[in-house]
Amino acid sequence: MPEADRIAACLEPFVGGQRVSPELAAKLKIYLDLLLRWNARMNLTAVRDPEDIVTRHFGESLFAARLLAESGSFWRTEGAAPTLTDIGSGAGFPGIPIKLYLPRIRLTLIESRNKKATFLREVVRALDLPEVEVVCTRVETWKRRTTVVTLRAVERFSRVLPLAAELVADAGTLCLLTGGSQVPAMQPVPGWRVDGPISVPGSKARVVLLMGKIES
């Protein structure tokens, strides 16, 4: 089981070569312990090795957080509180690591499966995260728009993509974390530009795309 210092070292490539803070590493250690314990009883992730979970899930999520921060995606609307909706959150990726990296954001985790939603609430409680809402529903029923919407590893990706786009506020960003092989088959969303794909450090297969509405 990696300790907080080892977790911080594993995550350096994803946050620009910088060490994550000891506070963030400690929070991620708590998160990892919870994930491994719950994963023994229910299928939260097919990745079983703890260090692989750190790089595959935490690292990719923090890489997306860094791209969103560097692009100014959360702060394009002056005076508005930065908000994020994570669709099909599952075990909490990328939404919870993004919240840990950017604690000022207000986070909504949408997860349709009750057991996974229960796990997410336990993580939020254990990490004492403020301004986080776990909603057990399908994305089709959700109508609230937010500054950033994230989408990762969901079933029927092409079907969910237009639904996700509808939830992005004006001047907002849709952030996709996906396999590079899926990108050519993606149907473009009319009226949207795509920045990327941007390769996830250390991965030959995983990419991040940032999408925004084309200004008329």
Backbone as CSV, one residue per row, in Angstrom:
resi,resn,N_x,N_y,N_z,CA_x,CA_y,CA_z,C_x,C_y,C_z
1,MET,0.845,-1.195,0.000,0.000,0.000,0.000,0.883,1.249,0.000
2,PRO,0.823,2.088,-1.031,1.687,3.271,-1.054,1.305,4.283,0.015
3,GLU,2.301,4.863,0.648,2.068,5.926,1.620,1.955,7.266,0.895
4,ALA,1.639,8.315,1.651,1.382,9.623,1.041,2.582,10.129,0.244
5,ASP,3.795,9.914,0.751,4.987,10.384,0.028,5.125,9.671,-1.312
6,ARG,4.844,8.379,-1.337,4.939,7.620,-2.584,3.856,8.053,-3.558
7,ILE,2.651,8.320,-3.043,1.570,8.813,-3.886,1.981,10.137,-4.529
8,ALA,2.560,11.034,-3.742,3.003,12.326,-4.270,4.043,12.150,-5.369
9,ALA,4.965,11.216,-5.177,6.008,10.981,-6.184,5.409,10.433,-7.474
10,CYS,4.452,9.518,-7.351,3.821,8.928,-8.532,3.050,9.963,-9.349
11,LEU,2.576,10.998,-8.682,1.710,11.973,-9.352,2.464,13.132,-9.981
12,GLU,3.752,13.236,-9.749,4.523,14.374,-10.279,4.353,14.580,-11.780
13,PRO,4.425,13.546,-12.614,4.307,13.790,-14.060,2.963,14.389,-14.476
14,PHE,1.931,14.191,-13.688,0.583,14.627,-14.055,0.303,16.071,-13.662
15,VAL,1.115,16.599,-12.757,0.905,17.980,-12.302,2.088,18.868,-12.671
16,GLY,2.681,18.558,-13.830,3.730,19.426,-14.357,5.080,19.275,-13.704
17,GLY,5.356,18.114,-13.120,6.657,17.895,-12.503,6.784,18.449,-11.103
18,GLN,5.705,18.990,-10.571,5.709,19.534,-9.217,5.201,18.479,-8.233
19,ARG,5.657,18.577,-6.999,5.125,17.713,-5.950,3.755,18.234,-5.519
20,VAL,2.777,17.344,-5.412,1.519,17.769,-4.812,1.783,18.057,-3.340
21,SER,0.950,18.878,-2.748,1.154,19.273,-1.356,0.996,18.071,-0.430
22,PRO,1.637,18.113,0.739,1.438,17.017,1.704,-0.032,16.855,2.079
23,GLU,-0.781,17.959,2.143,-2.197,17.889,2.486,-2.981,17.138,1.420
24,LEU,-2.701,17.427,0.149,-3.385,16.745,-0.941,-3.005,15.273,-0.971
25,ALA,-1.721,14.973,-0.789,-1.281,13.572,-0.787,-1.950,12.790,0.336
26,ALA,-2.111,13.410,1.492,-2.765,12.741,2.626,-4.231,12.465,2.316
27,LYS,-4.920,13.430,1.682,-6.314,13.225,1.297,-6.436,12.089,0.285
28,LEU,-5.531,12.049,-0.677,-5.570,10.990,-1.686,-5.294,9.629,-1.069
29,LYS,-4.460,9.589,-0.035,-4.197,8.329,0.676,-5.484,7.819,1.332
30,ILE,-6.239,8.707,1.970,-7.511,8.324,2.574,-8.468,7.801,1.495
31,TYR,-8.521,8.530,0.387,-9.378,8.157,-0.745,-8.990,6.773,-1.272
32,LEU,-7.704,6.544,-1.465,-7.223,5.260,-1.972,-7.582,4.125,-1.016
33,ASP,-7.390,4.335,0.277,-7.721,3.298,1.260,-9.207,2.937,1.196
34,LEU,-10.056,3.963,1.107,-11.494,3.717,0.999,-11.840,2.955,-0.275
35,LEU,-11.240,3.372,-1.380,-11.519,2.739,-2.664,-11.143,1.263,-2.646
36,LEU,-9.980,0.948,-2.103,-9.543,-0.448,-2.057,-10.450,-1.274,-1.155
37,ARG,-10.875,-0.704,-0.043,-11.735,-1.437,0.889,-13.103,-1.708,0.272
38,TRP,-13.679,-0.689,-0.355,-14.999,-0.875,-0.983,-14.903,-1.728,-2.244
39,ASN,-13.790,-1.647,-2.941,-13.646,-2.398,-4.188,-13.579,-3.897,-3.935
40,ALA,-13.250,-4.291,-2.717,-13.240,-5.711,-2.374,-14.656,-6.274,-2.303
41,ARG,-15.658,-5.372,-2.158,-17.045,-5.820,-2.026,-17.886,-5.499,-3.256
42,MET,-17.476,-4.511,-4.036,-18.237,-4.123,-5.221,-17.267,-3.645,-6.285
43,ASN,-17.700,-3.695,-7.529,-16.801,-3.392,-8.643,-16.756,-1.897,-8.922
44,LEU,-15.868,-1.195,-8.231,-15.674,0.224,-8.477,-14.649,0.471,-9.574
45,THR,-13.627,-0.368,-9.627,-12.611,-0.262,-10.664,-12.021,-1.642,-10.934
46,ALA,-11.711,-1.885,-12.215,-11.071,-3.147,-12.588,-9.580,-3.121,-12.291
47,VAL,-9.030,-1.937,-12.035,-7.611,-1.803,-11.691,-7.455,-2.192,-10.227
48,ARG,-6.587,-3.132,-9.930,-6.454,-3.663,-8.574,-5.179,-3.222,-7.871
49,ASP,-4.104,-3.014,-8.615,-2.834,-2.631,-7.989,-2.918,-1.194,-7.478
50,PRO,-2.593,-0.934,-6.209,-2.739,0.409,-5.653,-1.979,1.488,-6.410
51,GLU,-0.731,1.209,-6.802,0.019,2.243,-7.529,-0.556,2.467,-8.924
52,ASP,-1.090,1.434,-9.535,-1.753,1.612,-10.825,-3.008,2.472,-10.674
53,ILE,-3.725,2.301,-9.573,-4.882,3.153,-9.312,-4.444,4.605,-9.174
54,VAL,-3.336,4.825,-8.479,-2.832,6.192,-8.293,-2.534,6.846,-9.634
55,THR,-1.816,6.150,-10.511,-1.451,6.760,-11.785,-2.606,6.772,-12.776
56,ARG,-3.334,5.643,-12.848,-4.396,5.518,-13.862,-5.597,6.402,-13.549
57,HIS,-5.987,6.457,-12.291,-7.196,7.192,-11.921,-6.883,8.568,-11.316
58,PHE,-6.090,8.581,-10.248,-5.767,9.872,-9.633,-4.956,10.744,-10.591
59,GLY,-3.946,10.135,-11.220,-3.065,10.909,-12.091,-3.793,11.515,-13.276
60,GLU,-4.580,10.699,-13.969,-5.334,11.207,-15.117,-6.291,12.316,-14.696
61,SER,-6.940,12.153,-13.553,-7.880,13.169,-13.065,-7.159,14.474,-12.739
62,LEU,-6.015,14.378,-12.078,-5.258,15.585,-11.736,-4.673,16.247,-12.980
63,PHE,-4.326,15.442,-13.985,-3.868,16.019,-15.247,-4.974,16.846,-15.882
64,ALA,-6.193,16.321,-15.876,-7.328,17.097,-16.388,-7.543,18.356,-15.565
65,ALA,-7.395,18.248,-14.242,-7.545,19.423,-13.373,-6.529,20.496,-13.735
66,ARG,-5.283,20.062,-13.982,-4.243,21.036,-14.337,-4.544,21.708,-15.676
67,LEU,-5.011,20.932,-16.667,-5.358,21.518,-17.961,-6.494,22.521,-17.814
68,LEU,-7.501,22.183,-17.016,-8.626,23.095,-16.810,-8.175,24.362,-16.101
69,ALA,-7.289,24.201,-15.116,-6.790,25.371,-14.393,-5.956,26.266,-15.305
70,GLU,-5.061,25.663,-16.073,-4.174,26.449,-16.942,-4.929,27.131,-18.069
71,SER,-6.039,26.545,-18.501,-6.835,27.145,-19.579,-7.787,28.217,-19.063
72,GLY,-7.889,28.338,-17.739,-8.804,29.315,-17.166,-10.263,28.935,-17.294
73,SER,-10.532,27.650,-17.510,-11.892,27.208,-17.809,-12.897,27.539,-16.706
74,PHE,-12.460,27.513,-15.465,-13.390,27.748,-14.365,-13.667,29.227,-14.103
75,TRP,-12.875,30.110,-14.703,-12.963,31.515,-14.331,-13.237,32.425,-15.516
76,ARG,-13.887,31.893,-16.550,-14.169,32.698,-17.738,-15.379,33.602,-17.556
77,THR,-16.261,33.251,-16.625,-17.442,34.065,-16.375,-17.198,34.891,-15.121
78,GLU,-16.995,36.186,-15.303,-16.607,37.049,-14.192,-17.694,37.069,-13.115
79,GLY,-17.262,36.868,-11.873,-18.173,36.955,-10.749,-18.950,35.686,-10.457
80,ALA,-18.944,34.731,-11.372,-19.700,33.493,-11.161,-18.856,32.498,-10.367
81,ALA,-19.503,31.774,-9.469,-18.805,30.735,-8.715,-18.416,29.604,-9.656
82,PRO,-17.170,29.111,-9.589,-16.758,28.010,-10.468,-17.464,26.719,-10.080
83,THR,-18.099,26.084,-11.048,-18.881,24.878,-10.791,-18.483,23.768,-11.750
84,LEU,-18.626,22.530,-11.272,-18.273,21.355,-12.075,-19.332,20.281,-11.887
85,THR,-19.794,19.703,-12.996,-20.640,18.512,-12.963,-19.855,17.360,-13.568
86,ASP,-19.724,16.279,-12.804,-19.032,15.073,-13.260,-20.084,14.015,-13.559
87,ILE,-20.209,13.648,-14.837,-21.264,12.728,-15.288,-20.780,11.286,-15.231
88,GLY,-21.624,10.410,-14.671,-21.248,9.001,-14.561,-20.031,8.826,-13.690
89,SER,-20.066,9.445,-12.509,-18.861,9.602,-11.695,-18.266,8.292,-11.213
90,GLY,-19.089,7.256,-11.026,-18.549,5.951,-10.654,-17.831,5.978,-9.318
91,ALA,-16.510,5.785,-9.345,-15.696,5.818,-8.136,-15.217,7.227,-7.797
92,GLY,-15.698,8.221,-8.568,-15.369,9.615,-8.242,-14.360,10.270,-9.144
93,PHE,-14.025,9.610,-10.250,-13.017,10.164,-11.163,-13.668,10.726,-12.420
94,PRO,-13.288,11.914,-12.846,-12.237,12.764,-12.293,-12.708,13.785,-11.264
95,GLY,-14.015,13.787,-10.916,-14.567,14.898,-10.160,-13.923,15.151,-8.811
96,ILE,-13.766,14.105,-7.990,-13.244,14.324,-6.641,-11.775,14.767,-6.656
97,PRO,-10.871,14.135,-7.434,-9.511,14.671,-7.485,-9.448,16.110,-8.009
98,ILE,-10.313,16.478,-8.954,-10.332,17.873,-9.420,-10.724,18.800,-8.278
99,LYS,-11.721,18.407,-7.493,-12.136,19.198,-6.330,-10.998,19.332,-5.323
100,LEU,-10.252,18.257,-5.094,-9.125,18.313,-4.171,-8.023,19.234,-4.688
101,TYR,-7.817,19.234,-5.999,-6.782,20.070,-6.618,-7.223,21.530,-6.691
102,LEU,-8.506,21.750,-6.912,-9.068,23.101,-7.043,-10.213,23.234,-6.032
103,PRO,-9.913,23.424,-4.764,-10.940,23.340,-3.714,-12.021,24.410,-3.787
104,ARG,-11.821,25.477,-4.573,-12.828,26.533,-4.647,-14.057,26.143,-5.459
105,ILE,-13.961,25.114,-6.261,-15.092,24.781,-7.138,-16.226,24.135,-6.349
106,ARG,-17.436,24.293,-6.873,-18.603,23.579,-6.364,-18.824,22.368,-7.268
107,LEU,-18.914,21.205,-6.671,-18.906,19.951,-7.431,-20.230,19.212,-7.301
108,THR,-20.751,18.750,-8.441,-21.888,17.841,-8.469,-21.441,16.537,-9.110
109,LEU,-21.641,15.436,-8.411,-21.307,14.110,-8.908,-22.601,13.409,-9.290
110,ILE,-22.760,13.088,-10.569,-23.957,12.400,-11.038,-23.622,10.932,-11.260
111,GLU,-24.302,10.066,-10.528,-24.072,8.627,-10.611,-25.415,7.918,-10.484
112,SER,-25.782,7.133,-11.505,-27.106,6.522,-11.545,-27.217,5.260,-10.689
113,ARG,-26.105,4.653,-10.319,-26.153,3.411,-9.543,-26.058,3.728,-8.056
114,ASN,-27.048,3.238,-7.306,-27.180,3.621,-5.910,-25.974,3.230,-5.062
115,LYS,-25.431,2.032,-5.277,-24.289,1.596,-4.474,-23.067,2.484,-4.707
116,LYS,-22.853,2.874,-5.947,-21.723,3.760,-6.230,-21.971,5.153,-5.664
117,ALA,-23.217,5.613,-5.722,-23.540,6.910,-5.123,-23.295,6.878,-3.614
118,THR,-23.599,5.754,-2.976,-23.335,5.605,-1.548,-21.845,5.685,-1.257
119,PHE,-21.039,5.036,-2.097,-19.582,5.127,-1.950,-19.121,6.573,-2.087
120,LEU,-19.629,7.282,-3.080,-19.224,8.671,-3.284,-19.547,9.527,-2.055
121,ARG,-20.702,9.316,-1.470,-21.063,10.079,-0.264,-20.107,9.766,0.884
122,GLU,-19.678,8.512,0.975,-18.723,8.137,2.019,-17.374,8.820,1.796
123,VAL,-16.930,8.901,0.546,-15.670,9.598,0.251,-15.785,11.082,0.610
124,VAL,-16.876,11.706,0.222,-17.088,13.125,0.531,-17.068,13.347,2.042
125,ARG,-17.705,12.436,2.784,-17.725,12.557,4.249,-16.325,12.358,4.828
126,ALA,-15.627,11.321,4.378,-14.310,10.998,4.934,-13.292,12.103,4.647
127,LEU,-13.401,12.730,3.494,-12.461,13.790,3.117,-12.921,15.170,3.585
128,ASP,-14.111,15.228,4.188,-14.666,16.486,4.703,-14.682,17.554,3.602
129,LEU,-15.267,17.196,2.454,-15.273,18.099,1.303,-16.503,19.005,1.341
130,PRO,-16.305,20.309,1.353,-17.452,21.222,1.321,-17.957,21.422,-0.105
131,GLU,-19.195,21.822,-0.240,-19.807,22.173,-1.523,-19.662,21.058,-2.565
132,VAL,-20.000,19.848,-2.123,-20.051,18.689,-3.014,-21.424,18.037,-2.871
133,GLU,-22.075,17.803,-3.997,-23.389,17.188,-4.022,-23.316,15.897,-4.830
134,VAL,-23.815,14.802,-4.239,-23.911,13.523,-4.939,-25.367,13.319,-5.327
135,VAL,-25.610,13.152,-6.635,-26.969,13.011,-7.143,-27.094,11.641,-7.799
136,CYS,-27.987,10.810,-7.260,-28.204,9.474,-7.824,-29.320,9.574,-8.862
137,THR,-28.928,9.803,-10.112,-29.896,9.945,-11.199,-29.186,9.707,-12.515
138,ARG,-29.949,9.661,-13.576,-29.386,9.556,-14.917,-29.207,10.957,-15.488
139,VAL,-28.226,11.098,-16.348,-27.907,12.420,-16.876,-29.089,13.012,-17.650
140,GLU,-29.920,12.154,-18.231,-31.063,12.656,-19.006,-32.027,13.475,-18.155
141,THR,-32.047,13.216,-16.852,-32.995,13.907,-15.973,-32.417,15.165,-15.352
142,TRP,-31.140,15.412,-15.557,-30.450,16.518,-14.889,-30.428,17.736,-15.818
143,LYS,-30.811,18.894,-15.306,-30.953,20.071,-16.160,-30.076,21.253,-15.738
144,ARG,-29.394,21.145,-14.609,-28.603,22.274,-14.127,-27.318,22.442,-14.937
145,ARG,-27.031,23.655,-15.351,-25.832,23.926,-16.150,-24.697,24.413,-15.241
146,THR,-23.475,24.020,-15.592,-22.318,24.396,-14.789,-21.162,24.861,-15.670
147,THR,-20.162,25.469,-15.021,-19.023,26.037,-15.740,-18.266,24.981,-16.529
148,VAL,-18.030,23.852,-15.884,-17.303,22.743,-16.511,-18.108,21.467,-16.315
149,VAL,-18.140,20.637,-17.351,-18.732,19.307,-17.275,-17.657,18.297,-17.666
150,THR,-17.490,17.254,-16.859,-16.507,16.215,-17.167,-17.216,14.908,-17.489
151,LEU,-16.565,14.140,-18.349,-17.131,12.875,-18.833,-15.970,11.916,-19.035
152,ARG,-16.050,10.749,-18.349,-14.942,9.790,-18.414,-15.479,8.365,-18.344
153,ALA,-15.061,7.558,-19.269,-15.287,6.108,-19.207,-16.742,5.746,-18.984
154,VAL,-17.633,6.416,-19.691,-19.050,6.078,-19.575,-19.452,5.172,-20.725
155,GLU,-20.513,4.391,-20.501,-21.037,3.549,-21.573,-21.768,4.415,-22.595
156,ARG,-21.779,3.958,-23.833,-22.463,4.668,-24.923,-22.010,6.133,-24.979
157,PHE,-20.690,6.271,-25.095,-20.047,7.585,-25.039,-20.674,8.561,-26.037
158,SER,-20.865,8.122,-27.269,-21.376,9.026,-28.300,-22.793,9.504,-28.003
159,ARG,-23.587,8.663,-27.333,-24.948,9.064,-26.986,-24.951,10.083,-25.850
160,VAL,-24.053,9.893,-24.876,-24.027,10.760,-23.695,-23.395,12.115,-24.008
161,LEU,-22.498,12.161,-24.988,-21.772,13.398,-25.283,-22.694,14.584,-25.561
162,PRO,-23.707,14.473,-26.428,-24.602,15.620,-26.643,-25.371,16.013,-25.391
163,LEU,-25.735,15.037,-24.545,-26.421,15.344,-23.297,-25.512,16.129,-22.361
164,ALA,-24.244,15.736,-22.331,-23.280,16.452,-21.501,-23.092,17.887,-21.988
165,ALA,-23.043,18.052,-23.301,-22.851,19.389,-23.871,-23.976,20.339,-23.477
166,GLU,-25.190,19.796,-23.332,-26.329,20.627,-22.955,-26.213,21.183,-21.539
167,LEU,-25.376,20.570,-20.717,-25.240,20.984,-19.323,-24.134,22.008,-19.104
168,VAL,-23.419,22.375,-20.176,-22.319,23.332,-20.055,-22.860,24.753,-20.163
169,ALA,-22.520,25.587,-19.200,-22.958,26.981,-19.204,-22.287,27.751,-20.336
170,ASP,-22.843,28.899,-20.676,-22.238,29.767,-21.685,-20.795,30.065,-21.285
171,ALA,-19.899,30.021,-22.259,-18.457,30.235,-22.061,-17.821,29.133,-21.223
172,GLY,-18.536,28.026,-21.022,-18.014,26.917,-20.229,-17.233,25.918,-21.063
173,THR,-16.828,24.834,-20.406,-15.954,23.831,-21.020,-16.486,22.435,-20.753
174,LEU,-16.446,21.608,-21.790,-16.725,20.177,-21.660,-15.387,19.448,-21.739
175,CYS,-15.055,18.721,-20.685,-13.760,18.034,-20.589,-13.984,16.541,-20.714
176,LEU,-13.395,15.930,-21.734,-13.547,14.501,-21.995,-12.250,13.773,-21.689
177,LEU,-12.336,12.691,-20.927,-11.201,11.824,-20.651,-11.528,10.478,-21.265
178,THR,-10.761,10.084,-22.265,-11.164,8.923,-23.049,-9.943,8.231,-23.640
179,GLY,-10.197,7.120,-24.323,-9.133,6.446,-25.045,-8.903,7.095,-26.395
180,GLY,-7.667,7.206,-26.792,-7.358,7.830,-28.067,-8.018,7.136,-29.242
181,SER,-8.250,5.833,-29.124,-8.880,5.090,-30.205,-10.337,5.476,-30.400
182,GLN,-10.957,6.068,-29.368,-12.352,6.475,-29.480,-12.523,7.798,-30.217
183,VAL,-11.466,8.595,-30.254,-11.587,9.960,-30.782,-12.028,9.977,-32.246
184,PRO,-11.424,9.164,-33.149,-11.853,9.235,-34.549,-13.322,8.891,-34.761
185,ALA,-13.886,8.060,-33.862,-15.277,7.636,-34.028,-16.268,8.601,-33.383
186,MET,-15.768,9.607,-32.674,-16.666,10.546,-32.003,-17.403,11.397,-33.019
187,GLN,-18.697,11.548,-32.827,-19.467,12.435,-33.672,-19.300,13.866,-33.167
188,PRO,-18.908,14.805,-34.033,-18.730,16.176,-33.564,-20.043,16.775,-33.078
189,VAL,-19.950,17.605,-32.042,-21.119,18.311,-31.540,-21.219,19.626,-32.291
190,PRO,-22.299,19.871,-33.040,-22.407,21.099,-33.832,-22.237,22.352,-32.972
191,GLY,-21.442,23.289,-33.471,-21.255,24.544,-32.763,-20.201,24.514,-31.673
192,TRP,-19.418,23.425,-31.619,-18.387,23.301,-30.592,-17.018,23.129,-31.228
193,ARG,-16.013,23.717,-30.608,-14.618,23.512,-31.017,-13.988,22.493,-30.064
194,VAL,-12.942,21.843,-30.538,-12.258,20.826,-29.740,-10.778,21.170,-29.658
195,ASP,-10.251,21.247,-28.444,-8.815,21.404,-28.218,-8.267,20.053,-27.787
196,GLY,-7.351,19.519,-28.569,-6.807,18.210,-28.259,-6.977,17.282,-29.456
197,PRO,-6.742,15.993,-29.257,-6.500,15.312,-27.987,-5.120,15.599,-27.391
198,ILE,-5.078,15.662,-26.066,-3.857,15.893,-25.309,-3.530,14.598,-24.575
199,SER,-2.384,14.039,-24.848,-2.018,12.733,-24.278,-1.775,12.832,-22.783
200,VAL,-2.308,11.876,-22.051,-2.065,11.781,-20.612,-0.630,11.306,-20.406
201,PRO,0.143,11.952,-19.521,1.536,11.529,-19.306,1.644,10.049,-18.962
202,GLY,2.611,9.405,-19.593,2.880,8.001,-19.300,1.921,7.019,-19.939
203,SER,0.987,7.512,-20.750,-0.003,6.626,-21.367,0.059,6.757,-22.877
204,LYS,0.008,5.614,-23.567,-0.055,5.629,-25.026,-1.492,5.628,-25.530
205,ALA,-2.441,5.411,-24.609,-3.822,5.213,-25.029,-4.781,6.297,-24.554
206,ARG,-4.481,6.959,-23.439,-5.442,7.864,-22.822,-5.186,9.313,-23.221
207,VAL,-6.292,10.046,-23.459,-6.189,11.446,-23.879,-7.252,12.276,-23.167
208,VAL,-7.035,13.582,-23.176,-8.008,14.549,-22.670,-8.350,15.504,-23.803
209,LEU,-9.633,15.825,-23.949,-10.089,16.821,-24.914,-10.866,17.898,-24.162
210,LEU,-10.625,19.145,-24.506,-11.368,20.262,-23.950,-12.227,20.861,-25.063
211,MET,-13.518,20.941,-24.833,-14.445,21.434,-25.841,-15.141,22.696,-25.331
212,GLY,-15.319,23.654,-26.226,-16.020,24.881,-25.891,-16.911,25.306,-27.028
213,LYS,-17.942,26.080,-26.707,-18.858,26.552,-27.719,-18.181,27.585,-28.616
214,ILE,-18.441,27.484,-29.909,-17.908,28.454,-30.863,-18.746,29.727,-30.758
215,GLU,-18.090,30.854,-30.540,-18.804,32.121,-30.412,-19.308,32.568,-31.768
216,SER,-20.576,32.956,-31.790,-21.182,33.374,-33.057,-20.915,34.849,-33.306
